Every structure is written in C-alpha cells, then in structure tokens.
Amino acid sequence: MNQAEQHSGAILSIDGPAFTKRIIIASISVELILVILDLGLNYSRLIDASSIRKIFNLAHEQSLGTWFSVSQMAAVGLTLLTLFAVHYHQSGFHSAKGWGILSSFYLYLSADDAAKIHERVGSSVARALEEPETLSTLGNWQSHFPSYSWQWVFAPIFAAMGLYIALFLWKKLSTWKLKIILFSAFSCWALALGIDFLEGQERLFEYLASQWDVKPYTVSHPFLVAEEFLEMFGATLFLFVYLKCLTESLSKYQKIVFHQN
C-alpha cells in the first residue's frame, strides 16, 4: 500500500474550543505587543529614527496596527461567510441570509479600515454641504458639529447595523456567556468611538496639556493608542463569538468530505 492509499481514509479531527482559544490568545497577544511597541518606541522615544517609529505607531494609518486591524476584520468577515455557507447548506437561504448580511458588513469594515472610506466620504459630504449653492439647515448644523464630520454621516448607519447584529444574535447565541461577550465587544467599540469624538474636539488636547503643563502629544497619544486597542480588542471579542457559533454549527456534521473535482 502506497502513502497516498494509507492517507486516503485519514480523519481530520479539530477540537473546536481549543482552536478558538488559540486564535483568541494569539490575537490578544499581538494586540498587547503592538501597544507595548508603540508606547516604547513612540511615546517613550526609545529610538530616534522617526521612519522606524511610524511602523509601530498605532495612531498612524500606515502601520503594523492598521495591517493587523484590516486582517483581523477580514478574518471576522470570512468566519461569518463560512457560517452563511454552513447554514445555507443546513437550512437554506432564508435561514442563512442574516449571516450573509453580517459577513458583508464586517468585510466592508475591513475595506473601510484599509481605505479610510468613512473619513474620506464624511469629509466630502461636509465640504459639499458647506458650498454656498447647497447650504442648508443640515449644512449649518454640521458646521457647528464639534467633532469629525464622518461621525454624524456614518454613525447612524453603524448604529443601525449594530442594533441589527444585536437583535439577530440575541436569538442565535446559545449561552449568556456569549451574550455578555457580545455586549463587551459593542462596549469596546462604543468607547473607541467616544475617544474618537474627543479627538475631534478642537484644541481639547492642547487645553489639557496646558492644564497639566505637558506637551499636547503627551496627552493625545495615549488616548489614540487606547482607541486603537479598544477597536482591535472589540474585534477579537466579536471573532470569539462567531467562532463559537461556527464550531457549534459544524458540530452537527458527523463527517465532512472535500471533493477534488
């Protein structure tokens, strides 16, 4: 019997809880390492080379932190896409469509994080509303909005999608533990959004720095690092919930066969 024949009947066994635990531990470890590297190399200025510091600067859009966030969000979206495929196979499109909607949203968030879609679209909408020929009540209101324009443009959309996710998963999640973790994930993102709102306040950090007699960077950078960490940690909690749902769904199969053609 050759080697191919020996392995033709092999069974691939995956321990779902252990696999999920390893993924989550690895994600949190990477997030903590990124925070430590940022605070060490950027905040404490352990090295002088600014080009090297930017690689690990979580507040910088083109950094390792951004790459990890984009990849992490894509992993969440692909996990949900797999859930959609599994539920479509088990119960049909009507049962699976909710997972498909969630998958599309998280994959969009991955693309958004990479291309800064919400910031750029929000700024474009704000500029268009400020044009004299299009000036309106909405334009006057947004000119007095105290923070970034993208927040009032996209926040209602994100809030509506968050409500849909919460309502959809409330019936799907099998334990209160998963529901609490889901709530914690939303809380992390809400806190991150709150920090982003404060960041958009003109001269807030300058005022705090003058009160504490330090440089504005000394005040602003820890806030920005906390914002990025909360976003990443929140995504990790979402990933945990969805991996649990996926392993639970896959456990209904006694055997999975992969066809080569």
C-alpha positions in Angstrom: 0.0 0.0 0.0 1.5 3.3 -1.0 1.5 6.5 1.1 -1.5 8.0 -0.8 -3.6 4.9 -0.1 -2.6 5.0 3.6 -3.8 8.5 4.0 -6.9 8.2 1.8 -9.0 7.2 4.8 -7.4 9.6 7.3 -9.7 11.6 9.5 -9.0 15.2 10.3 -10.2 16.0 13.9 -10.4 19.6 15.1 -11.0 20.5 18.7 -13.3 23.5 18.3 -12.9 25.1 21.7 -9.2 24.6 21.7 -8.9 26.0 18.2 -10.9 29.1 19.2 -8.9 29.6 22.4 -5.6 29.5 20.4 -6.9 32.1 17.9 -8.1 34.4 20.6 -5.0 34.1 22.7 -2.8 34.8 19.6 -5.0 37.9 18.7 -4.8 39.4 22.2 -1.1 38.7 22.4 -0.5 40.5 19.1 -2.6 43.5 20.3 -0.7 43.8 23.6 2.7 43.5 21.7 1.6 46.3 19.3 0.6 48.5 22.3 3.9 47.9 24.1 5.9 48.6 21.0 4.0 51.8 20.3 4.4 53.1 23.8 8.1 52.1 24.0 9.2 53.3 20.5 6.9 56.3 20.0 5.7 57.5 23.4 9.0 56.9 25.3 11.1 57.5 22.1 13.5 54.6 22.7 14.8 55.1 19.2 15.4 58.3 17.2 14.5 57.1 13.7 11.0 58.6 13.0 10.6 56.4 10.0 11.0 53.3 12.1 8.7 54.6 14.8 5.9 55.1 12.3 5.9 51.4 11.6 4.7 50.7 15.1 2.7 53.9 15.6 -0.9 52.8 16.3 -2.1 56.3 15.7 -0.6 56.3 12.2 -2.8 55.0 9.4 0.1 53.2 7.6 1.4 51.0 10.3 1.5 47.4 11.5 -1.5 48.2 13.7 -3.5 49.1 10.6 -2.4 45.9 8.8 -3.4 43.8 11.8 -6.8 45.6 12.1 -7.6 45.1 8.4 -6.6 41.4 8.5 -8.5 40.8 11.8 -11.7 42.4 10.4 -11.3 40.3 7.2 -11.0 37.2 9.4 -14.2 38.1 11.2 -16.0 38.6 7.8 -14.7 35.3 6.4 -15.8 33.5 9.5 -19.3 34.9 9.1 -19.1 34.0 5.4 -18.4 30.4 6.4 -21.3 30.5 8.8 -23.5 31.7 5.9 -22.3 28.7 3.8 -22.9 26.2 6.6 -26.4 27.5 7.4 -27.3 27.7 3.7 -26.4 24.0 3.4 -28.2 23.0 6.5 -31.4 25.1 6.3 -31.5 27.1 3.0 -31.1 30.8 2.1 -33.8 32.2 4.4 -32.0 30.8 7.5 -28.6 31.8 6.3 -29.2 35.3 4.9 -28.6 37.0 8.3 -25.1 35.6 8.5 -24.5 36.8 4.9 -25.5 40.4 5.9 -23.2 40.3 8.9 -20.4 39.0 6.7 -20.8 41.8 4.2 -20.8 44.4 7.0 -17.5 43.2 8.6 -15.8 42.7 5.2 -16.8 46.3 4.4 -15.3 47.4 7.7 -12.1 45.7 6.7 -12.0 47.6 3.4 -13.0 50.8 5.2 -10.1 50.5 7.6 -7.7 50.0 4.8 -9.0 52.8 2.5 -10.3 55.2 5.2 -13.7 55.2 3.4 -15.7 56.7 6.2 -13.3 59.6 6.9 -13.0 60.5 3.2 -16.7 60.2 2.4 -17.6 62.1 5.5 -15.2 64.9 4.7 -16.5 65.1 1.1 -20.2 65.3 2.3 -19.2 68.0 4.8 -17.5 70.1 2.1 -20.4 69.7 -0.3 -22.9 70.9 2.3 -20.7 73.9 3.1 -20.8 75.1 -0.6 -22.9 78.3 -0.9 -25.2 76.8 -3.5 -26.0 73.8 -1.4 -26.0 75.5 2.0 -29.0 74.2 4.0 -30.2 73.6 7.6 -28.2 70.4 7.6 -25.1 72.2 6.3 -25.5 74.9 9.0 -25.8 72.1 11.7 -22.8 70.2 10.5 -20.7 73.3 10.5 -21.3 73.5 14.3 -20.7 69.8 14.9 -17.9 69.7 17.4 -16.0 66.7 16.1 -15.2 64.9 12.8 -17.8 65.1 10.1 -17.8 61.4 9.4 -19.4 60.7 12.8 -22.7 62.3 12.0 -22.7 60.9 8.5 -21.8 57.3 9.3 -22.7 56.9 13.0 -26.4 56.5 12.4 -25.7 53.8 9.8 -23.2 52.0 12.1 -25.7 52.3 15.0 -28.5 50.8 12.9 -26.2 47.9 11.8 -25.1 47.4 15.4 -28.7 47.1 16.5 -29.4 44.6 13.8 -26.4 42.5 14.8 -27.5 42.6 18.5 -31.1 41.6 17.7 -30.0 38.9 15.2 -27.5 37.3 17.6 -29.7 37.5 20.7 -31.8 34.7 19.4 -28.8 32.8 17.9 -26.4 32.7 20.9 -26.8 29.6 23.0 -25.4 30.9 26.3 -25.5 34.0 28.4 -21.7 34.0 28.4 -21.6 34.6 24.7 -24.2 37.4 25.0 -22.1 39.1 27.7 -19.0 38.8 25.5 -21.1 40.3 22.6 -22.1 43.2 24.8 -18.5 43.7 25.8 -17.4 43.8 22.2 -20.0 46.5 21.4 -18.9 48.4 24.6 -15.3 48.4 23.4 -16.3 49.9 20.0 -18.5 52.4 21.7 -15.7 53.6 24.0 -13.4 53.8 20.9 -15.9 55.9 19.2 -16.2 58.2 22.2 -12.4 58.7 22.2 -12.5 59.5 18.5 -15.2 62.1 19.2 -13.0 63.7 21.9 -10.0 63.5 19.5 -12.0 65.6 17.0 -12.6 68.4 19.6 -10.6 71.3 18.5 -7.8 72.2 20.9 -9.0 69.7 23.6 -5.7 68.1 24.0 -3.9 71.5 23.9 -6.1 72.7 26.7 -5.5 69.5 28.8 -1.7 69.8 28.1 -1.7 73.4 29.3 -3.5 72.5 32.4 -1.1 69.6 33.2 2.0 71.6 31.9 3.0 68.9 29.4 3.2 68.7 25.6 -0.1 68.0 23.7 1.5 64.8 22.3 1.9 63.5 25.9 -1.8 63.8 26.4 -3.1 62.8 22.9 -1.1 59.8 22.1 -2.2 57.5 25.0 -5.8 58.4 24.0 -5.2 57.4 20.4 -3.4 54.1 21.4 -6.3 53.3 23.8 -8.8 53.9 20.9 -7.0 51.6 18.6 -6.6 48.9 21.2 -10.3 49.0 22.0 -11.1 48.6 18.4 -8.8 45.6 18.0 -9.9 44.0 21.3 -13.6 44.5 20.4 -13.0 42.8 17.1 -11.3 39.9 18.9 -14.4 39.5 21.1 -16.6 39.5 18.0 -14.4 36.9 16.5 -14.6 34.7 19.6 -18.4 34.8 19.4 -18.6 34.0 15.7 -16.0 31.2 16.0 -18.1 29.7 18.8 -21.2 29.9 16.5 -19.2 28.3 13.7 -17.8 25.4 15.7 -21.3 24.8 17.1 -22.8 24.7 13.6 -20.0 22.4 12.2 -20.5 20.0 15.2 -23.8 19.0 13.6 -21.9 17.2 10.8 -20.6 13.7 11.6 -18.4 13.8 8.5 -17.1 16.5 6.1 -15.8 15.3 2.7 -13.7 17.5 0.4 -14.0 16.7 -3.3 -11.0 17.4 -5.5 -13.1 17.8 -8.7 
